[in-house]
Amino acid sequence: MKGRTCPYTIIILITTLLSSGCSSIHKDINKRYLPIAMGITKVENGNFKVALRIPQPGEDTTKILEAESKTISKAIDNMRTKSELDIDLLHIKLIFVSENIAKNGISHVLDYAFRSREITPKVLLTIISGDFVSFFYDKRKTNAGSLGIDFFRKEAGWTSQISQSPLWRNYRNVYSETEDGIIPIVAKGTDTLFDIKGSGVMHGDRMVGQISSEETFYFNLLKNQSTGGIIEVQSSTSVVIVGCSVTHHVSWINAPKAASTIQLTVVLDQELVNMSKPDLQTELEKLLQKKFNSLLVKLQTFDSDILGFGQYFRNIMTEEQRNSWKAEWYPKLEHELKIKVTIRDNGNLK
């Protein structure tokens, strides 16, 4: 009998250990706050104000924690000190910064995110236009839960008029001599959760200008990220981009020169009348040429190389030229653009 009871005793012990282990895991989860969004602004006394949005499990509500300090890390520490539960930042998907942070420099935000090792480099950075408090503290039911994360996910609500700006890319661009970045700008929506206000144009770690949602679309197109985007050629005609290829060739004789070719494959999105295939191609190519040239001129006035042309010149520039690329040479860049459009589906063309 004693020999028989031994296996049963072992089974009981294992079951007890497993069940106690599971309960401790559940206990740990129940003792943690899991914020999905962080908001950062600067207040009048110069302190950083940090807020966290935390969806409440099983409820259609959101809890907000906040704290202030001279540094972001200390503000988070103050938040943890007064919180009844531990705060786990590993689940954060979005970091929202106010316009004053963006214009004065995002280096503090990036340095905290990477040095803390609590926030993944894939977290997306977004600029809040308008009042920080009314946006981030919005308690509408539509603003519970995800806080619009799907707006920025390619597999969900993202469109090519919205820029994507992960922390790792911002960090790289801030310290790059030959490339800048853009960050999406959002405001509190009325009928919708967000109003997309275009993108902030960065020079180093500071926002120096802004481009519209339409200009963001053409930026994404030049970066080969606009497949699925729609272009309206006339009031009653639009096409969908189903293929895009962008190539760049550069040379340097007295000044930098770049020749870019964009090859687009499109299909009709709306019925075409009174227009032939060659006419549509011509109209579309003329429209795109105008839009791209306008965008490039605007970006050069900001001294911001968000299209990364400097990257193509790195191997033919001296160290001195690389160091002065954004301030001296990029504004002098001569750019030639060729656009070739292929209409894959003739639809109702004549």
JOGI-V818776 format. One record per backbone hydrogen bond with DSSP energy under -1.0 kcal/mol. CO is the residue of the C=O (numbers start at 1). NH is the residue of the N-H. If there is no record, write none. Layout:
BEGIN
co=CO nh=NH
co=CO nh=NH
END
This chain:
BEGIN
co=1 nh=5
co=5 nh=9
co=6 nh=10
co=7 nh=11
co=8 nh=12
co=9 nh=13
co=10 nh=14
co=11 nh=15
co=12 nh=16
co=13 nh=17
co=14 nh=18
co=15 nh=19
co=16 nh=20
co=17 nh=21
co=18 nh=22
co=19 nh=23
co=20 nh=24
co=21 nh=25
co=22 nh=26
co=23 nh=27
co=24 nh=28
co=25 nh=29
co=26 nh=30
co=29 nh=32
co=31 nh=86
co=33 nh=88
co=36 nh=93
co=36 nh=94
co=37 nh=53
co=38 nh=96
co=39 nh=51
co=40 nh=98
co=41 nh=49
co=43 nh=46
co=47 nh=43
co=48 nh=69
co=49 nh=41
co=50 nh=67
co=51 nh=39
co=52 nh=65
co=53 nh=36
co=53 nh=37
co=54 nh=63
co=56 nh=59
co=61 nh=56
co=63 nh=54
co=65 nh=52
co=67 nh=50
co=69 nh=48
co=71 nh=75
co=72 nh=76
co=73 nh=77
co=74 nh=78
co=75 nh=79
co=76 nh=80
co=77 nh=81
co=78 nh=82
co=86 nh=33
co=89 nh=92
co=93 nh=124
co=94 nh=38
co=95 nh=126
co=96 nh=40
co=97 nh=128
co=98 nh=102
co=99 nh=103
co=100 nh=104
co=101 nh=105
co=102 nh=207
co=106 nh=110
co=107 nh=111
co=108 nh=112
co=109 nh=113
co=110 nh=114
co=111 nh=115
co=112 nh=116
co=120 nh=123
co=121 nh=168
co=123 nh=167
co=124 nh=95
co=126 nh=97
co=127 nh=186
co=131 nh=135
co=132 nh=136
co=133 nh=137
co=135 nh=138
co=140 nh=143
co=141 nh=144
co=144 nh=147
co=148 nh=151
co=149 nh=152
co=150 nh=157
co=153 nh=156
co=153 nh=158
co=159 nh=162
co=165 nh=125
co=166 nh=170
co=167 nh=171
co=168 nh=172
co=169 nh=173
co=170 nh=174
co=171 nh=175
co=173 nh=176
co=181 nh=202
co=183 nh=200
co=184 nh=127
co=185 nh=197
co=186 nh=129
co=187 nh=195
co=193 nh=189
co=195 nh=187
co=198 nh=185
co=199 nh=211
co=200 nh=183
co=201 nh=208
co=201 nh=209
co=203 nh=206
co=205 nh=106
co=206 nh=203
co=209 nh=201
co=211 nh=199
co=212 nh=216
co=213 nh=217
co=214 nh=218
co=215 nh=219
co=216 nh=220
co=217 nh=221
co=218 nh=222
co=219 nh=223
co=220 nh=225
co=221 nh=224
co=226 nh=229
co=229 nh=241
co=231 nh=239
co=234 nh=237
co=237 nh=233
co=237 nh=234
co=238 nh=269
co=238 nh=270
co=239 nh=231
co=240 nh=267
co=241 nh=228
co=243 nh=265
co=245 nh=263
co=247 nh=261
co=249 nh=259
co=251 nh=257
co=253 nh=255
co=255 nh=253
co=256 nh=334
co=257 nh=251
co=258 nh=336
co=259 nh=249
co=260 nh=338
co=261 nh=247
co=262 nh=340
co=263 nh=245
co=264 nh=342
co=265 nh=242
co=265 nh=243
co=266 nh=344
co=267 nh=240
co=275 nh=350
co=276 nh=280
co=277 nh=281
co=278 nh=282
co=279 nh=283
co=280 nh=284
co=281 nh=285
co=282 nh=286
co=283 nh=287
co=284 nh=288
co=285 nh=289
co=286 nh=290
co=287 nh=291
co=288 nh=292
co=289 nh=293
co=290 nh=294
co=291 nh=295
co=292 nh=296
co=293 nh=297
co=294 nh=298
co=295 nh=299
co=296 nh=300
co=297 nh=301
co=299 nh=304
co=304 nh=306
co=305 nh=180
co=305 nh=308
co=308 nh=311
co=309 nh=312
co=313 nh=316
co=318 nh=322
co=319 nh=323
co=320 nh=324
co=322 nh=325
co=324 nh=328
co=324 nh=329
co=325 nh=330
co=329 nh=332
co=330 nh=333
co=334 nh=258
co=336 nh=260
co=338 nh=262
co=340 nh=264
co=342 nh=266
co=346 nh=349
END
